[in-house]
Amino acid sequence: MKTSIKVMLVDDQNLVREGIKSLLQLAGHIDIVGEASDGEEALAILPDCQPDVVLMDIRMPKLNGIEALKQMKGRGIDTPVIILTTFDDHELVLNGISAGARGFLLKDVSLESLVEAIETVNQGETLLQPAITERVMKGFSELRADDGQSQQEPLMEPLTAREIEILRLMAGGYSNKEISRAIFKSEGTIKNHVSNILAKMNVRDRTRAVLKALELGVI
């Protein structure tokens, strides 16, 4: 039996919250411990709810998801947040990552993918849905076309073929466990490779590694 995960929902549309709540209840091990209609309300109830994971809309009245993330960071609240969005604006994704989001999902995500995302960030990993990765890649392509160069510093040390292979799987939203199965290596070995990738790219998490790799054209 899976360990129960406490989740807080933050969305200004009541129907959306109810829909997500109904879906997650089907999972059996997801407990909804709080609901908020905007960032201000979320910050107010967060200490009492003590969720393991927050699912937060990116665009809301009073205080949007990005600003709420920034305030959480400023207050030293490190509860992992997954941003839910219907928008394909790559700048919003980048702003959310800079503010500390651990994952991004489009609102039309399947129950299986949503539950997997919650489990992934609850385990300390980050997640970027492939559909959003594609949008971000497109955004970076447009930026490079506009200014003729990358916005990122080049890598100090080149990635190995194996590291690039793992980075491609990370960009596809694969967890360490899924990568280990895909390339027939132990999960511990994958974790070591991921750590080396983060160090070489001078980034602090998987999502930033994927975004930097996309911008530099590594993958």
Buried (B, 14 or more C-beta within 10 A) or exposed (E): EEEEBBBBBBBBEEEBBEEBBEBBEEBEEBBBBBBBBBBBBBBEBBEEBEBBBBBBBBBBEEBBBBBBBBBBBEEEBEBBBBBBBEBBBBEBBBBBBEBBBBBBBBBEBEEEBBBBBBBBBBEEBBBBBEBBBBBBBEBBBEBBEEEEEBEBEEBEEEBEEBBBBBBBBBBBBBBBEBBBEBBEBEBEBBBEBBEBBBEBBBBEBBBBBBBBBBBBEBB
